[in-house]
Amino acid sequence: MKTKLPLSILLSLATILPTFGQIKIEKVTNTAIVKFANESHLIAEKRNDFFSSIRIYTLGNLPGSAGYPNGEISENIYVAVSEWGESPLQNLFCISDFYGPKFLKWDNEKEKTIDFIIYYGPADKLKTQRFEVAMEGIQLK
């Protein structure tokens, strides 16, 4: 026995089906996202049982922002964190201003926190700084 679909259902399907699987390309106009995507540098990444992802990026500031006469820049550090799951909690934190920050190591991994250490500054005055990362925020240690 052949079943015929009502004309209204066929017309609805005809208008809906072409949109599934269509590739859509859009220009991103949010200048902060464009700058981040083009100019940031991933310097560290970690996954563990709690965090599906912890990524640390650097992003340069304006020329001369380091305060040196040669026009060198300072950099901000961005830390992106995400939990596991279908609808994970995700956050992005910005830590500013550093001159020449470099990732040193991950440390002190606990159930819902982890530390990381960076070093920064001119070669003759290097400093280190420890940070504790949690989903809710970052603290100096």
LUMDREN-866745 format. One record per atom (N, C-alpha, C): x, y, z; residue in three letters. Coordinates in steps of 0.05 Angstrom, whole numbers, plus 5000, padded with zeros to 4 digits. Layout:
<atoms>
+------+------+------+--------+
:    X :    Y :    Z : residu :
+------+------+------+--------+
:    X :    Y :    Z :    Ala :
...
+------+------+------+--------+
</atoms>
This chain:
<atoms>
+------+------+------+--------+
:    X :    Y :    Z : residu :
+------+------+------+--------+
: 5017 : 4977 : 5000 :    Met :
: 5000 : 5000 : 5000 :    Met :
: 5018 : 5025 : 5000 :    Met :
: 5013 : 5043 : 4982 :    Lys :
: 5028 : 5067 : 4979 :    Lys :
: 5015 : 5089 : 4996 :    Lys :
: 5032 : 5103 : 5012 :    Thr :
: 5022 : 5125 : 5028 :    Thr :
: 5030 : 5151 : 5016 :    Thr :
: 5011 : 5170 : 5014 :    Lys :
: 5018 : 5196 : 5002 :    Lys :
: 5019 : 5216 : 5025 :    Lys :
: 5040 : 5232 : 5025 :    Leu :
: 5042 : 5253 : 5045 :    Leu :
: 5026 : 5278 : 5036 :    Leu :
: 5013 : 5291 : 5055 :    Pro :
: 4998 : 5315 : 5048 :    Pro :
: 5016 : 5336 : 5036 :    Pro :
: 5005 : 5352 : 5018 :    Leu :
: 5020 : 5373 : 5004 :    Leu :
: 5033 : 5392 : 5024 :    Leu :
: 5020 : 5399 : 5046 :    Ser :
: 5032 : 5418 : 5065 :    Ser :
: 5057 : 5407 : 5078 :    Ser :
: 5058 : 5381 : 5083 :    Ile :
: 5082 : 5368 : 5095 :    Ile :
: 5104 : 5368 : 5074 :    Ile :
: 5098 : 5361 : 5049 :    Leu :
: 5118 : 5361 : 5028 :    Leu :
: 5130 : 5389 : 5024 :    Leu :
: 5113 : 5410 : 5025 :    Leu :
: 5124 : 5437 : 5021 :    Leu :
: 5141 : 5445 : 5045 :    Leu :
: 5133 : 5437 : 5070 :    Ser :
: 5149 : 5443 : 5093 :    Ser :
: 5177 : 5429 : 5092 :    Ser :
: 5177 : 5404 : 5084 :    Leu :
: 5202 : 5390 : 5080 :    Leu :
: 5219 : 5403 : 5059 :    Leu :
: 5207 : 5412 : 5037 :    Ala :
: 5222 : 5424 : 5015 :    Ala :
: 5236 : 5450 : 5024 :    Ala :
: 5224 : 5464 : 5044 :    Thr :
: 5237 : 5489 : 5053 :    Thr :
: 5257 : 5484 : 5075 :    Thr :
: 5254 : 5462 : 5090 :    Ile :
: 5272 : 5456 : 5113 :    Ile :
: 5296 : 5441 : 5103 :    Ile :
: 5293 : 5420 : 5088 :    Leu :
: 5315 : 5403 : 5080 :    Leu :
: 5339 : 5417 : 5067 :    Leu :
: 5335 : 5436 : 5050 :    Pro :
: 5359 : 5449 : 5038 :    Pro :
: 5377 : 5463 : 5058 :    Pro :
: 5366 : 5470 : 5082 :    Thr :
: 5383 : 5485 : 5101 :    Thr :
: 5401 : 5466 : 5117 :    Thr :
: 5394 : 5441 : 5119 :    Phe :
: 5411 : 5422 : 5134 :    Phe :
: 5436 : 5415 : 5117 :    Phe :
: 5459 : 5416 : 5130 :    Gly :
: 5483 : 5408 : 5116 :    Gly :
: 5495 : 5430 : 5099 :    Gly :
: 5483 : 5454 : 5099 :    Gln :
: 5493 : 5476 : 5083 :    Gln :
: 5517 : 5488 : 5097 :    Gln :
: 5538 : 5493 : 5083 :    Ile :
: 5561 : 5507 : 5094 :    Ile :
: 5556 : 5537 : 5094 :    Ile :
: 5562 : 5549 : 5116 :    Lys :
: 5557 : 5578 : 5119 :    Lys :
: 5584 : 5591 : 5126 :    Lys :
: 5591 : 5612 : 5112 :    Ile :
: 5616 : 5626 : 5118 :    Ile :
: 5608 : 5655 : 5125 :    Ile :
: 5618 : 5664 : 5148 :    Glu :
: 5612 : 5692 : 5156 :    Glu :
: 5638 : 5705 : 5164 :    Glu :
: 5640 : 5731 : 5159 :    Lys :
: 5663 : 5747 : 5167 :    Lys :
: 5659 : 5754 : 5197 :    Lys :
: 5679 : 5749 : 5213 :    Val :
: 5678 : 5757 : 5241 :    Val :
: 5686 : 5786 : 5243 :    Val :
: 5668 : 5803 : 5255 :    Thr :
: 5674 : 5831 : 5256 :    Thr :
: 5681 : 5841 : 5284 :    Thr :
: 5680 : 5823 : 5304 :    Asn :
: 5687 : 5831 : 5331 :    Asn :
: 5718 : 5834 : 5331 :    Asn :
: 5727 : 5859 : 5334 :    Thr :
: 5756 : 5864 : 5331 :    Thr :
: 5773 : 5851 : 5352 :    Thr :
: 5762 : 5848 : 5376 :    Ala :
: 5777 : 5834 : 5398 :    Ala :
: 5782 : 5805 : 5391 :    Ala :
: 5761 : 5791 : 5380 :    Ile :
: 5764 : 5763 : 5372 :    Ile :
: 5783 : 5761 : 5349 :    Ile :
: 5781 : 5779 : 5330 :    Val :
: 5799 : 5778 : 5306 :    Val :
: 5828 : 5782 : 5315 :    Val :
: 5833 : 5801 : 5333 :    Lys :
: 5861 : 5806 : 5343 :    Lys :
: 5871 : 5781 : 5358 :    Lys :
: 5854 : 5770 : 5375 :    Phe :
: 5862 : 5747 : 5390 :    Phe :
: 5869 : 5723 : 5372 :    Phe :
: 5852 : 5718 : 5352 :    Ala :
: 5856 : 5696 : 5334 :    Ala :
: 5882 : 5700 : 5317 :    Ala :
: 5888 : 5724 : 5310 :    Asn :
: 5911 : 5729 : 5293 :    Asn :
: 5937 : 5734 : 5307 :    Asn :
: 5936 : 5744 : 5331 :    Glu :
: 5961 : 5752 : 5344 :    Glu :
: 5968 : 5738 : 5370 :    Glu :
: 5951 : 5720 : 5380 :    Ser :
: 5958 : 5706 : 5405 :    Ser :
: 5976 : 5683 : 5399 :    Ser :
: 5990 : 5675 : 5420 :    His :
: 6009 : 5652 : 5418 :    His :
: 6002 : 5632 : 5440 :    His :
: 5997 : 5607 : 5433 :    Leu :
: 5992 : 5586 : 5453 :    Leu :
: 6019 : 5579 : 5465 :    Leu :
: 6022 : 5582 : 5491 :    Ile :
: 6048 : 5575 : 5504 :    Ile :
: 6046 : 5551 : 5522 :    Ile :
: 6022 : 5542 : 5529 :    Ala :
: 6019 : 5517 : 5545 :    Ala :
: 5991 : 5507 : 5543 :    Ala :
: 5989 : 5480 : 5545 :    Glu :
: 5962 : 5467 : 5545 :    Glu :
: 5963 : 5443 : 5562 :    Glu :
: 5941 : 5437 : 5576 :    Lys :
: 5940 : 5415 : 5595 :    Lys :
: 5911 : 5404 : 5596 :    Lys :
: 5909 : 5378 : 5599 :    Arg :
: 5883 : 5365 : 5604 :    Arg :
: 5887 : 5347 : 5628 :    Arg :
: 5865 : 5344 : 5644 :    Asn :
: 5866 : 5325 : 5666 :    Asn :
: 5838 : 5315 : 5671 :    Asn :
: 5834 : 5301 : 5693 :    Asp :
: 5807 : 5289 : 5699 :    Asp :
: 5786 : 5310 : 5703 :    Asp :
: 5793 : 5334 : 5712 :    Phe :
: 5773 : 5355 : 5717 :    Phe :
: 5771 : 5374 : 5694 :    Phe :
: 5793 : 5384 : 5684 :    Phe :
: 5793 : 5403 : 5662 :    Phe :
: 5796 : 5389 : 5635 :    Phe :
: 5776 : 5394 : 5617 :    Ser :
: 5780 : 5382 : 5591 :    Ser :
: 5801 : 5397 : 5576 :    Ser :
: 5805 : 5422 : 5584 :    Ser :
: 5826 : 5438 : 5571 :    Ser :
: 5833 : 5462 : 5589 :    Ser :
: 5859 : 5467 : 5591 :    Ile :
: 5870 : 5492 : 5602 :    Ile :
: 5890 : 5501 : 5581 :    Ile :
: 5886 : 5524 : 5570 :    Arg :
: 5904 : 5534 : 5550 :    Arg :
: 5914 : 5562 : 5559 :    Arg :
: 5940 : 5566 : 5556 :    Ile :
: 5951 : 5592 : 5564 :    Ile :
: 5963 : 5605 : 5538 :    Ile :
: 5954 : 5629 : 5534 :    Tyr :
: 5962 : 5645 : 5510 :    Tyr :
: 5975 : 5671 : 5519 :    Tyr :
: 5992 : 5682 : 5502 :    Thr :
: 6002 : 5709 : 5506 :    Thr :
: 5991 : 5726 : 5482 :    Thr :
: 5987 : 5752 : 5488 :    Leu :
: 5978 : 5770 : 5468 :    Leu :
: 5991 : 5797 : 5473 :    Leu :
: 6006 : 5807 : 5453 :    Gly :
: 6021 : 5832 : 5456 :    Gly :
: 6003 : 5856 : 5458 :    Gly :
: 6013 : 5876 : 5474 :    Asn :
: 5999 : 5902 : 5476 :    Asn :
: 6011 : 5921 : 5456 :    Asn :
: 6004 : 5947 : 5458 :    Leu :
: 6013 : 5967 : 5439 :    Leu :
: 6043 : 5971 : 5440 :    Leu :
: 6055 : 5979 : 5417 :    Pro :
: 6084 : 5985 : 5417 :    Pro :
: 6091 : 6006 : 5439 :    Pro :
: 6113 : 6001 : 5453 :    Gly :
: 6122 : 6018 : 5474 :    Gly :
: 6109 : 6012 : 5501 :    Gly :
: 6091 : 5993 : 5502 :    Ser :
: 6077 : 5987 : 5527 :    Ser :
: 6095 : 5976 : 5549 :    Ser :
: 6118 : 5966 : 5542 :    Ala :
: 6136 : 5955 : 5563 :    Ala :
: 6151 : 5977 : 5577 :    Ala :
: 6149 : 6002 : 5567 :    Gly :
: 6161 : 6025 : 5580 :    Gly :
: 6191 : 6029 : 5574 :    Gly :
: 6201 : 6014 : 5554 :    Tyr :
: 6229 : 6018 : 5547 :    Tyr :
: 6231 : 6036 : 5523 :    Tyr :
: 6252 : 6052 : 5520 :    Pro :
: 6255 : 6071 : 5498 :    Pro :
: 6256 : 6058 : 5470 :    Pro :
: 6262 : 6032 : 5469 :    Asn :
: 6264 : 6019 : 5442 :    Asn :
: 6236 : 6011 : 5432 :    Asn :
: 6215 : 6017 : 5446 :    Gly :
: 6188 : 6011 : 5436 :    Gly :
: 6178 : 5983 : 5441 :    Gly :
: 6192 : 5967 : 5457 :    Glu :
: 6184 : 5939 : 5462 :    Glu :
: 6157 : 5938 : 5475 :    Glu :
: 6144 : 5916 : 5471 :    Ile :
: 6116 : 5913 : 5481 :    Ile :
: 6115 : 5896 : 5506 :    Ile :
: 6094 : 5900 : 5522 :    Ser :
: 6087 : 5882 : 5544 :    Ser :
: 6066 : 5863 : 5533 :    Ser :
: 6061 : 5842 : 5547 :    Glu :
: 6042 : 5822 : 5538 :    Glu :
: 6023 : 5815 : 5561 :    Glu :
: 5998 : 5809 : 5553 :    Asn :
: 5979 : 5798 : 5572 :    Asn :
: 5979 : 5768 : 5569 :    Asn :
: 5972 : 5754 : 5591 :    Ile :
: 5969 : 5725 : 5590 :    Ile :
: 5939 : 5719 : 5592 :    Ile :
: 5929 : 5703 : 5574 :    Tyr :
: 5902 : 5694 : 5575 :    Tyr :
: 5901 : 5664 : 5582 :    Tyr :
: 5884 : 5657 : 5601 :    Val :
: 5881 : 5630 : 5609 :    Val :
: 5852 : 5621 : 5603 :    Val :
: 5849 : 5602 : 5585 :    Ala :
: 5823 : 5591 : 5578 :    Ala :
: 5819 : 5564 : 5592 :    Ala :
: 5797 : 5561 : 5606 :    Val :
: 5792 : 5536 : 5620 :    Val :
: 5765 : 5525 : 5612 :    Val :
: 5763 : 5498 : 5612 :    Ser :
: 5738 : 5485 : 5605 :    Ser :
: 5735 : 5459 : 5620 :    Ser :
: 5711 : 5454 : 5629 :    Glu :
: 5705 : 5428 : 5642 :    Glu :
: 5698 : 5407 : 5621 :    Glu :
: 5697 : 5382 : 5629 :    Trp :
: 5687 : 5361 : 5612 :    Trp :
: 5657 : 5363 : 5611 :    Trp :
: 5644 : 5351 : 5591 :    Gly :
: 5615 : 5348 : 5590 :    Gly :
: 5603 : 5359 : 5565 :    Gly :
: 5577 : 5354 : 5562 :    Glu :
: 5563 : 5363 : 5538 :    Glu :
: 5558 : 5393 : 5538 :    Glu :
: 5554 : 5405 : 5561 :    Ser :
: 5551 : 5434 : 5563 :    Ser :
: 5570 : 5444 : 5585 :    Ser :
: 5596 : 5444 : 5578 :    Pro :
: 5616 : 5450 : 5599 :    Pro :
: 5617 : 5479 : 5607 :    Pro :
: 5623 : 5484 : 5632 :    Leu :
: 5629 : 5511 : 5641 :    Leu :
: 5656 : 5519 : 5629 :    Leu :
: 5657 : 5542 : 5617 :    Gln :
: 5682 : 5552 : 5604 :    Gln :
: 5686 : 5581 : 5613 :    Gln :
: 5711 : 5588 : 5618 :    Asn :
: 5718 : 5615 : 5625 :    Asn :
: 5745 : 5623 : 5612 :    Asn :
: 5748 : 5650 : 5609 :    Leu :
: 5773 : 5661 : 5599 :    Leu :
: 5781 : 5683 : 5618 :    Leu :
: 5806 : 5682 : 5627 :    Phe :
: 5817 : 5702 : 5645 :    Phe :
: 5841 : 5716 : 5633 :    Phe :
: 5844 : 5742 : 5639 :    Cys :
: 5867 : 5757 : 5628 :    Cys :
: 5883 : 5767 : 5652 :    Cys :
: 5909 : 5762 : 5650 :    Ile :
: 5928 : 5771 : 5671 :    Ile :
: 5948 : 5790 : 5656 :    Ile :
: 5950 : 5815 : 5667 :    Ser :
: 5967 : 5834 : 5653 :    Ser :
: 5987 : 5846 : 5672 :    Ser :
: 6005 : 5859 : 5663 :    Asp :
: 6023 : 5863 : 5641 :    Asp :
: 6049 : 5849 : 5647 :    Asp :
: 6060 : 5836 : 5628 :    Phe :
: 6086 : 5822 : 5632 :    Phe :
: 6104 : 5830 : 5609 :    Phe :
: 6130 : 5831 : 5615 :    Tyr :
: 6150 : 5835 : 5594 :    Tyr :
: 6163 : 5808 : 5588 :    Tyr :
: 6159 : 5798 : 5564 :    Gly :
: 6171 : 5773 : 5555 :    Gly :
: 6163 : 5749 : 5571 :    Gly :
: 6137 : 5744 : 5577 :    Pro :
: 6130 : 5721 : 5593 :    Pro :
: 6136 : 5694 : 5579 :    Pro :
: 6145 : 5675 : 5594 :    Lys :
: 6151 : 5648 : 5584 :    Lys :
: 6139 : 5628 : 5604 :    Lys :
: 6127 : 5607 : 5593 :    Phe :
: 6116 : 5586 : 5610 :    Phe :
: 6139 : 5569 : 5620 :    Phe :
: 6139 : 5563 : 5647 :    Leu :
: 6160 : 5547 : 5659 :    Leu :
: 6150 : 5518 : 5663 :    Leu :
: 6127 : 5515 : 5678 :    Lys :
: 6117 : 5488 : 5683 :    Lys :
: 6090 : 5488 : 5696 :    Lys :
: 6077 : 5465 : 5695 :    Trp :
: 6052 : 5459 : 5710 :    Trp :
: 6062 : 5448 : 5737 :    Trp :
: 6046 : 5453 : 5758 :    Asp :
: 6055 : 5444 : 5785 :    Asp :
: 6030 : 5441 : 5803 :    Asp :
: 6033 : 5425 : 5824 :    Asn :
: 6014 : 5424 : 5846 :    Asn :
: 5986 : 5417 : 5836 :    Asn :
: 5983 : 5397 : 5820 :    Glu :
: 5957 : 5389 : 5809 :    Glu :
: 5940 : 5376 : 5831 :    Glu :
: 5916 : 5388 : 5835 :    Lys :
: 5897 : 5378 : 5855 :    Lys :
: 5871 : 5370 : 5840 :    Lys :
: 5850 : 5363 : 5856 :    Glu :
: 5826 : 5354 : 5843 :    Glu :
: 5813 : 5375 : 5825 :    Glu :
: 5811 : 5400 : 5834 :    Lys :
: 5798 : 5420 : 5818 :    Lys :
: 5815 : 5445 : 5813 :    Lys :
: 5840 : 5443 : 5819 :    Thr :
: 5859 : 5466 : 5814 :    Thr :
: 5885 : 5455 : 5803 :    Thr :
: 5900 : 5473 : 5791 :    Ile :
: 5927 : 5466 : 5782 :    Ile :
: 5943 : 5493 : 5781 :    Ile :
: 5968 : 5491 : 5788 :    Asp :
: 5985 : 5515 : 5787 :    Asp :
: 6001 : 5515 : 5761 :    Asp :
: 6008 : 5539 : 5753 :    Phe :
: 6029 : 5541 : 5732 :    Phe :
: 6048 : 5563 : 5739 :    Phe :
: 6072 : 5561 : 5729 :    Ile :
: 6093 : 5581 : 5735 :    Ile :
: 6103 : 5593 : 5709 :    Ile :
: 6105 : 5619 : 5710 :    Ile :
: 6118 : 5633 : 5687 :    Ile :
: 6142 : 5649 : 5697 :    Ile :
: 6159 : 5655 : 5678 :    Tyr :
: 6181 : 5674 : 5685 :    Tyr :
: 6179 : 5697 : 5664 :    Tyr :
: 6188 : 5720 : 5672 :    Tyr :
: 6184 : 5744 : 5655 :    Tyr :
: 6205 : 5765 : 5663 :    Tyr :
: 6207 : 5785 : 5647 :    Gly :
: 6225 : 5808 : 5653 :    Gly :
: 6249 : 5808 : 5635 :    Gly :
: 6266 : 5829 : 5638 :    Pro :
: 6291 : 5831 : 5623 :    Pro :
: 6310 : 5808 : 5632 :    Pro :
: 6327 : 5800 : 5614 :    Ala :
: 6345 : 5777 : 5620 :    Ala :
: 6361 : 5780 : 5645 :    Ala :
: 6368 : 5804 : 5652 :    Asp :
: 6385 : 5808 : 5676 :    Asp :
: 6368 : 5811 : 5702 :    Asp :
: 6341 : 5811 : 5699 :    Lys :
: 6323 : 5814 : 5723 :    Lys :
: 6299 : 5796 : 5721 :    Lys :
: 6303 : 5771 : 5713 :    Leu :
: 6281 : 5753 : 5710 :    Leu :
: 6267 : 5748 : 5736 :    Leu :
: 6240 : 5747 : 5735 :    Lys :
: 6224 : 5741 : 5758 :    Lys :
: 6206 : 5716 : 5752 :    Lys :
: 6198 : 5702 : 5772 :    Thr :
: 6179 : 5680 : 5768 :    Thr :
: 6154 : 5686 : 5783 :    Thr :
: 6132 : 5675 : 5773 :    Gln :
: 6106 : 5679 : 5786 :    Gln :
: 6090 : 5654 : 5784 :    Gln :
: 6078 : 5645 : 5806 :    Arg :
: 6061 : 5622 : 5807 :    Arg :
: 6032 : 5631 : 5807 :    Arg :
: 6015 : 5617 : 5793 :    Phe :
: 5986 : 5622 : 5792 :    Phe :
: 5971 : 5596 : 5797 :    Phe :
: 5949 : 5598 : 5812 :    Glu :
: 5932 : 5575 : 5816 :    Glu :
: 5906 : 5578 : 5799 :    Glu :
: 5901 : 5559 : 5782 :    Val :
: 5878 : 5560 : 5764 :    Val :
: 5855 : 5543 : 5775 :    Val :
: 5831 : 5554 : 5775 :    Ala :
: 5807 : 5540 : 5781 :    Ala :
: 5786 : 5549 : 5761 :    Ala :
: 5764 : 5535 : 5759 :    Met :
: 5743 : 5543 : 5740 :    Met :
: 5733 : 5571 : 5746 :    Met :
: 5732 : 5579 : 5772 :    Glu :
: 5720 : 5604 : 5780 :    Glu :
: 5740 : 5628 : 5778 :    Glu :
: 5765 : 5622 : 5777 :    Gly :
: 5784 : 5644 : 5776 :    Gly :
: 5813 : 5635 : 5779 :    Gly :
: 5831 : 5655 : 5779 :    Ile :
: 5860 : 5651 : 5781 :    Ile :
: 5870 : 5667 : 5805 :    Ile :
: 5888 : 5655 : 5820 :    Gln :
: 5900 : 5670 : 5843 :    Gln :
: 5930 : 5669 : 5841 :    Gln :
: 5942 : 5691 : 5851 :    Leu :
: 5971 : 5692 : 5854 :    Leu :
: 5978 : 5674 : 5877 :    Leu :
: 6000 : 5660 : 5875 :    Lys :
: 6010 : 5643 : 5896 :    Lys :
: 6037 : 5652 : 5905 :    Lys :
+------+------+------+--------+
</atoms>
